[in-house]
Structures are given as C-alpha cells and as structure tokens.
C-alpha cells in the first residue's frame, strides 16, 4: 500500500493487509499467555527476553503502588511517535496478550517483512503493557489503592497514573492506543450481535467538538473498522462519547495526542478471548500501518459516524415464552440469565454464579444462548434432602439422574473447606442445615426445571446453564457450592 496511489485504492489495500495479518497471527502468538488470568510475574520473563533483542529498548519506567515494575518497550525509529498502553484496569487483559503478539511480529523475518519494515521506519512505538500490575494480581479493575486509574487523569493520586501522564508529556506522541476490555453484554447497536470490538475517539470537551487531533483518531478508527468487518461483520461498535473530564482518554486527546480507544467485548464460544486477541492484533497493526502511511486520511468521518453505538442488550441465556405458575396466577414470561464470574481464592481461576437479571417481555433483548420454551412450564429446582457423605460420592451419573427427577441441589455432610478451583459439579451442593430457595426471582440464582405437557422434565437450568435432559448426557455441569 502506498499513499502515492489514489485514495480510492486504500480501503481495498488495507483490507488485504488485514487479511495477511489475521491469517498469520498464529505464527506470532505468545504461547506463554493462553488464558486471561495471567499475572505480572508471567510477563516479566517475556519482557526480559525482549531485552536481549536489538529491535527493542526495554526499561523499567516506574513502579506500582505495591512496588511491581511497569515496563516501557520502545521499537522503531520513525518520526511519528505512537504510544500504546494496556491493562490500565487489572481485569482487562485481552490487549496485553495482543501486544506481546505484536512484539513477536516486529521481531520476526518472513514474508511480511515489508509491513514491519514500513512500520518500524516510519513510527517510533512506546509500548506499556500491564499498566496496573497490582490490579492484575487480584484480577480486579482498580489498583492497590482502590482507585480507578481511568478516573485519575487530573489528580494523579496513583503512581501508575503519574507515570502515564509523565510518559505522555515526555514523548508527546502523535497517536495513542488506549486498550481496554468491556462487558460481553454489549451489542453493536440494537442488533443481536455482540459488540466484539468497540472503538472510540474520546471527546475532549462536553460539547464533543472535533478538532484536528480528534479527527485523526476518528479517521484511523474508520480504517480499522473497515478491516475488522471482514472477520466480524456487524460486531464492531462505538463506545458512548460523552465527555468524562477525569478520564485519561479524554484528557490525552485534549493534550494533543490522537487517542484511539479499543474495547474488547464478547463473542460466543470465546470465553478466554483468544479470537478477540487475534482481532486486536489485526486491528492495532492495521491502525499502525495506516498511521505510518498517513493513509488514515483516505477514510471519511462518515465511516466513523456509521459505526453503531454500544447497547447493553445481551444476556448469557434467554428463556422465551416459558409458562410460570405462582399463587394461582398463570403467566407467560421471558427470563434473562447471566453467568457471573466469581474469583477462586487464588484469583487465577473462577467459577460461575448465575443470576436472573430480567423477567417479563424481553423482545428487544437477545441471548448468546436462547431457548424457545413454548409449551414448557418452569418449576423451581428441588433440594435432594437425603445427604451424601462427600463430594466424592457426587458422580456425574447421579447428578444426571437427579436432574431428570427435578432436583438441582443436593446436601453433603462433609463439605470441603476451600471451594474447588474452578468448580464443575453435576448439581448445586449445600450443607445439611442450610436453607435453599430456588423460586424465580430477580437477582437470585437460576436453578429450574422446564417440564413438558406430560409433566416430564425436558430441560434443566443449573446455575444458569441449560441442559437438554432428553438429549445426550452433558459432558460438563455447572453446579456451585453454597
């Protein structure tokens, strides 16, 4: 791709570039990062390896509240400076994985040499992976002071925030990539499609004015969206651009750096966000190439404006048209259920804890999974009152048999002192004296049986996961210890 060619050729050329990057990603994927819940200690050896490579300059730029090193990696010799930072929020790691993939890409020699050479000759990259290592340690949004760093751009109460401001002021990058994760429950506009990737060129004032700095970010985003539509058509959205005066993106835009916010959302069948990692890799490198070529100018602001806004219209599971009888009243309902991640004690794993988050008419909402329950009646799951001795006695065969009889919880005499990490149980488990109520109610767990007209158990909803009791026995169960 060359800017000496007409602007009309650039969209097709950047699409082709995106195809090359997307399909070659597996060659650059950092194999040490396979799951979302990695920690600072996992990336330190990877960064130390980069110190041995002539392509990079690596330094400890600062330290977190708890004293963990925050690294700055420099690559390239170009006149245009670009800064990229990830994991400002400790539980938003997708782009951190993609940045290590990007670093691998920059340090290779293969058929894509022309791309990496162009980027490295025209840009100087300043990369800060894992800006909030203390938050990553606990897999939580905030830092060790309990501060949301993305609301600390003015007061700079945290050392991590001070560092980000210092680096921005020191290098004065023309562009900045502000890399985050967002809820998987957002849709791209009012569709059923998840907002797998969302963008934003943050507003620098309440009037949401557009100056040259913000316009550059908008045009670059339009180009990145153009690339991603090949792989996730209709699954790219735009974050709300209401001005947040305390946020880093809004302020860095105000300070003269064109900020491109990238938010990694959800995609069905990708709980560890490995495909979304690939999309990040593709989008970020495509964006860098557009900047290196000044080719972002070929994309009109209308392309940015056409990207639909995020809407929170998704649930993990939607039961539609289910009959529910309570206190003599017979009602037809839709039910929206989400499966929340609850940290295991070491924060490396998690287990699911379901919650009913909507009851009623859900015709404007959608589910990653949906079940048309027409003709079925929802009844609360029962508790099997004859206790078993220990979890060793709770086999998957016993669980499947009890589910078919309408039981979703079993009592156990001797519960373990520590929750399994993570847990997958064939039934919910509770102690011999606890009180359990599986009635349908908002904000309560989802443990139901769906019965057919012959009063036979047709489906079980166990901790928010639906199982076909007349199909093959499920390989995985998702019960929980109470």
Helices and strands as residue ranges (DSSP letters): H 7-24, G 25-27, H 40-51, E 56-63, E 69-75, E 80-86, H 94-106, H 113-122, E 123-128, H 133-138, G 149-151, H 159-171, E 175-181, E 186-188, E 197-200, H 212-228, E 236-238, H 248-254, E 258-264, H 274-293, G 295-298, H 301-305, E 310-312, E 314-326, E 329-343, E 350-360, E 366-372, E 377-380, E 382-388, G 391-393, H 396-404, E 407-412, E 428-430, E 448-451, E 457-462, E 465-468
